[in-house]
Amino acid sequence: MTSTRPAAGDGAGRFSASVEAAAVPLLGLAVSFALFGVFVAVAGANVGDVYYQMVRGSFGSWFSFQNTLVRAAPLMLTALCTALPAQVGLVVIGGEGALVLGALASVIAAHALGGANPWVVLFAMAGAGCVVGGAWIAAVGALRTLRGANETISSLLLNYIAIGVFKHVVEGPLRDPASLNKPSTRPIGEANALGAIPGLDVHWGLVYGLIGCLAAYVLMRRSAFGFAAKVIGGNARAAQLGGLAVSKIVIVTCALGGAAAGLAGMAEVAAVHGTANASIIVGYGYTGILVAFLARQHPLAIVPVAVLIGGVGASGGLLQRAEHLPDATVNVLQGILFVVILAIETLRGRLATFLPRARVTSESAPNPAAKAACSKAA
Amino acid sequence: MLEGRMSDTAAGLGIWALPLALIGGALRVSGPYLFVSLGECLTEKSGRINLGQEGTLILGAMTAYGVSYLSGSPWLGVLAAGCAGLVLGALHAWLCSLPRVNDVAVGIALMLFGVGIAFFLGKPLIQPPAPRLSPIELGAWSSIAPVRAALEIHGLLLLGVVAAFVMRFVFRRTRWGLVLRVAGEDADAARALGYDVDRVRLVATAIGGFFAGVGGSFLSLVYPGSWSEGLSSGQGLMAVALVIFARWDPVKCLWTSLLFGGAGALGPALQSIGILGGYNLYATAPYVLTFVIMIATSSARRTFADQPAELTVAR
């Protein structure tokens, strides 16, 4: 967050600011895990064992770490679906819908190309996923900027509509008659599967995620477009008066976020399931919202946060088997994390250690927080 | 079971079968919408939006079912659900009163939190049957089963109807309603008058949470009338859009809830008269309706005169 504090130009001030930027969320993590410990203790589990199993199930072995990375891959991309629109000040929570429709579109593309070269098929699948996911969220941005329809609610409604359409198509027109118990489309075929990264048991979707986050960082923090987006996120009216094409930039930013989530859907189909069915709908879109907020909407911070939250998800199975906790334990921890990380924001700029230099910090928060600060000041 | 009973006689009813199934469905499906939208209306009148109502609804559904199962009294379950909602609402209000904490983000967080807790604690409740609220048989005069089924009214729904009119009266005619509206229209003016805006909002959000919790009990104790993780289907958030459509008027919330209930009943109603294809598409009717209404009622250039000016949602 150093870049949001221009006045703290001297090296020490900058350093102190970035330490604070990391320290506050880390404190939030510590508080969250402590609260979670209290929760599982009340639920009757042994707290020490629970922590131990969580570490074992997520980062404890090479096998579990790879499982963590497989789960982190889609989270990086769905987090971008929230983090990119956040740059222009929108709170979009439609990643689940974009992912689901991106998956569906990529399967349709794979079927349409039949026996073409696998590279062509994969490229078309990725393109279809990005286009459909992008259009889905671009619609949210367009409705917001052109029509004033609240983007948070509309994107959530679109999740339900997307899932309804997905189920209708998978259980109806595109259903593979051979899929008896679990309605699925015809498989995309072994030849077209997205393989593993050499030397790892992790599919290429992880690279998609890393590249996506890096590209988002470059675009949003190192380009004129990103600067314009930031101005809009700070004050859309001022940006308009300054001559920026506000609507266009908002819609493009939303489209990019949606494209990332659509690509996540494509990777899940091409690398994990090999077909489109209800197994795609496991909430990566919703968890991505948490990842984006934990990362404070910073594209690069999404990478480590996605790995952390992917690890929490990966440890869920072990918690069920070894500790006999319900699978929703992971949801509880995610909920606690989300609440605490938002609440702890209130400490930013107020921790005495970070106070002495350049107190220009309080008005330069990231967008959602800035929104609140502005509305409170007004 | 109900649907099965209806399709037996549906053929004899001709064109009346669908409207009857729709009315009956609307009266059952609209309950959660009504309670959540009343709660959200109250919260938004104070100048704050609570997107966490979805989590409150699900937590309320689980709490009501659990307490009804353990105590044997469904009405105790309703009360417990309200109290669970009260706690979540108060938590939302407290978090939002901290400096630099955004109410929309907190709402999303509490949505995930509430759903997570409900799924965690509700695991053992999926199997056992809990006593449900029993309906008032307004259609007892009729010998036709679908008519009787359509006119089953639940006492809880009637309570919601009464609450809508009471809430409108409170907003318009009482001192507390006036303070609430001032806090929602202009927080600085309210402060200048000596009112503690954060406290007004705390009370409004907590009571709003109570309503949403009761709405959850409608899900698990009336219709569909059981607890499962599939209960979570966005009614809590649709209620937020519903309140905008109802222009922050509790009585209009009532009519709008019935409309949404009708849309939600479309899928099962079509099923009951034998139209089975595209079930997943009909199931999206309430979302599509909400979406269309939201687009139709929004405007990029103006805000509504009825909208509490402190609300950040439609800025």
Interface residues (C-beta under 8 A of the other chain):
Chain A: A43 V91 I93 L143 T145 L146 R147 G148 A149 N150 T152 I153 S154 L156 L157 L158 N159 Y160 I161 G164 V165 K167 H168 E171 G172 Y286 I289 L290 F293 P326 D327 A328 T329 V330 N331 V332 L333 Q334 G335 I336 F338 V339 L342 A343 E345 T346 R348 S362 A365 P368 A369 K371 A372 A373 S375 K376
Chain B: L51 G55 L91 L95 L98 P99 R100 V101 N102 D103 V104 A105 V106 I108 A109 L110 L112 F113 G114 V115 G116 I117 F119 F120 K123 S233 G234 L237 M238 V240 A241 I244 G277 G278 N280 L281 A283 T284 Y287 V288 T290 F291 M294 I295 S298 S299 A300 R301 E310 T312 V313 A314 R315
